[in-house]
């Protein structure tokens, strides 16, 4: 799995002119699922992101995690994170097909909810407008093919 996690003051996703999900302080997570991903991968990545300490403490150090600041997550499916950019027109053959990707996208969000977090989301495969007020900005990349 690949994830782009941005610390936000607020974020929302709109589908067909209607707000589908919105959060205040927390993480905007663009989540891509690869062909070799499993439910275990989804759970480990969710735990890693939920424990990520990138919120400022009283000494202005990035030392607090999502739970400590009462944050939420807005999770957006993003197959384009698996783009092959070796040519000018990207290919997406590394991305998982929906029959694998949808359950793992759902498993990722379920794990975050199990940990007590509010999770808003987009709609898998929909044309979405995503808005965010990035804080910092702080943006962290995760790729489960590397170390988690």
LUMVODREN-734553 format. One line per 4 residues: number of its first residue (from 1); their letters; for each residue x, y, z of C-alpha. Coordinates in Angstrom, 3 decimals. Example, Ala and Ser with C-alpha at 12.3 -4.5 7.8 and 13.67 -1.06 7.14 Angstrom:
<sites>
1) AS) 12.300,-4.500,7.800 ~ 13.670,-1.060,7.140;
</sites>
This chain:
<sites>
1) XXXX) 0.000,0.000,0.000 ~ 1.016,3.550,-0.549 ~ -0.249,6.511,1.415 ~ 0.286,10.235,1.300;
5) XXXX) -0.604,11.614,4.726 ~ -1.027,15.350,5.190 ~ -1.553,17.033,8.534 ~ -4.597,19.264,8.125;
9) XXXX) -6.641,21.824,10.009 ~ -9.596,20.714,7.919 ~ -10.359,18.599,4.861 ~ -13.405,17.567,2.870;
13) XXXX) -14.430,15.530,-0.139 ~ -17.277,16.466,-2.460 ~ -18.959,14.082,-4.905 ~ -21.536,15.327,-7.429;
17) XXXX) -21.763,18.673,-5.635 ~ -22.479,17.135,-2.216 ~ -20.017,16.937,0.697 ~ -19.431,13.224,1.268;
21) XXXX) -17.016,13.572,4.189 ~ -15.371,16.333,6.204 ~ -13.021,16.571,9.180 ~ -11.413,19.219,11.316;
25) XXXX) -7.912,18.675,12.681 ~ -6.314,15.426,11.632 ~ -4.980,13.620,8.574 ~ -5.957,13.646,4.948;
29) XXXX) -4.902,10.180,3.754 ~ -4.610,9.436,0.034 ~ -4.500,5.636,-0.018 ~ -3.413,3.400,-2.882;
33) XXXX) -3.654,-0.387,-2.861 ~ -1.152,-2.535,-4.741 ~ -1.569,-5.993,-6.237 ~ 0.409,-7.729,-3.471;
37) XXXX) -1.289,-6.080,-0.506 ~ -3.164,-8.040,2.155 ~ -5.434,-7.300,5.096 ~ -2.356,-7.560,7.338;
41) XXXX) -0.734,-4.810,5.273 ~ -3.814,-2.602,5.708 ~ -3.879,-3.113,9.489 ~ -0.158,-2.429,9.929;
45) XXXX) -0.317,0.718,7.814 ~ -3.377,1.979,9.705 ~ -1.589,1.442,13.022 ~ 1.539,3.194,11.754;
49) XXXX) -0.402,6.234,10.555 ~ -2.562,6.458,13.687 ~ 0.585,6.415,15.849 ~ 2.461,8.953,13.718;
53) XXXX) 3.710,11.812,15.905 ~ 3.634,14.956,13.764 ~ 1.454,17.334,15.770 ~ 3.149,20.097,17.752;
57) XXXX) 3.469,19.834,21.521 ~ 3.765,22.702,24.023 ~ 7.439,23.118,23.041 ~ 6.570,23.439,19.330;
61) XXXX) 8.088,19.995,18.582 ~ 6.362,17.411,16.394 ~ 5.724,15.008,19.232 ~ 1.975,14.335,19.467;
65) XXXX) -0.069,11.700,17.670 ~ -3.610,11.769,16.318 ~ -5.173,10.503,19.557 ~ -3.400,13.101,21.681;
69) XXXX) -4.850,15.965,19.614 ~ -8.334,14.467,19.208 ~ -7.872,14.232,15.447 ~ -9.828,12.486,12.703;
73) XXXX) -9.005,10.987,9.303 ~ -10.343,11.666,5.828 ~ -9.378,8.687,3.653 ~ -9.491,8.953,-0.141;
77) XXXX) -8.848,6.014,-2.482 ~ -6.032,6.935,-4.857 ~ -4.989,4.269,-7.385 ~ -2.808,6.857,-9.135;
81) XXXX) -0.233,6.455,-6.347 ~ 0.788,3.347,-8.317 ~ 1.493,5.282,-11.504 ~ 4.315,4.032,-13.715;
85) XXXX) 5.835,7.281,-14.925 ~ 8.489,5.801,-17.211 ~ 6.685,7.411,-20.155 ~ 4.771,10.657,-20.552;
89) XXXX) 1.432,8.865,-20.202 ~ 1.380,7.041,-16.851 ~ 0.247,3.454,-16.570 ~ -1.496,2.017,-13.540;
93) XXXX) -0.950,-1.721,-13.845 ~ 0.665,-1.826,-10.379 ~ -2.590,-0.781,-8.722 ~ -4.865,-3.502,-7.392;
97) XXXX) -8.130,-4.198,-9.186 ~ -11.309,-3.165,-7.318 ~ -12.089,-6.720,-6.132 ~ -8.899,-6.588,-4.013;
101) XXXX) -8.565,-2.840,-3.480 ~ -12.032,-2.118,-2.090 ~ -11.892,-4.660,0.772 ~ -8.392,-3.491,1.748;
105) XXXX) -9.418,0.184,1.597 ~ -12.339,-0.749,3.873 ~ -10.052,-2.787,6.178 ~ -7.713,0.196,6.561;
109) XXXX) -10.597,2.450,7.593 ~ -12.092,-0.222,9.870 ~ -8.802,-0.547,11.751 ~ -8.660,3.228,12.279;
113) XXXX) -12.235,3.140,13.610 ~ -11.381,0.206,15.901 ~ -8.698,2.410,17.401 ~ -11.395,4.957,18.264;
117) XXXX) -10.937,7.494,15.474 ~ -13.606,9.216,13.423 ~ -13.015,8.252,9.790 ~ -14.635,10.083,6.911;
121) XXXX) -14.056,8.965,3.342 ~ -14.650,9.412,-0.324 ~ -16.265,6.895,-2.642 ~ -14.085,4.283,-4.310;
125) XXXX) -13.842,4.988,-8.039 ~ -15.831,8.238,-7.910 ~ -14.809,11.560,-9.412 ~ -14.099,13.565,-6.256;
129) XXXX) -13.134,17.105,-5.336 ~ -10.836,17.052,-2.317 ~ -10.151,20.216,-0.341 ~ -7.752,20.649,2.528;
133) XXXX) -6.188,23.295,4.696 ~ -2.708,21.846,5.158 ~ -1.014,22.604,8.441 ~ 2.743,23.117,8.352;
137) XXXX) 2.677,21.857,5.690 ~ 3.528,18.386,6.903 ~ 3.218,15.577,4.358 ~ 4.541,12.056,4.945;
141) XXXX) 4.831,9.270,2.371 ~ 4.326,5.610,3.267 ~ 5.062,2.613,1.073 ~ 4.559,-0.842,2.558;
145) XXXX) 7.040,-2.317,0.064 ~ 9.690,-0.566,2.149 ~ 9.903,-0.673,5.926 ~ 6.804,-0.056,8.002;
</sites>
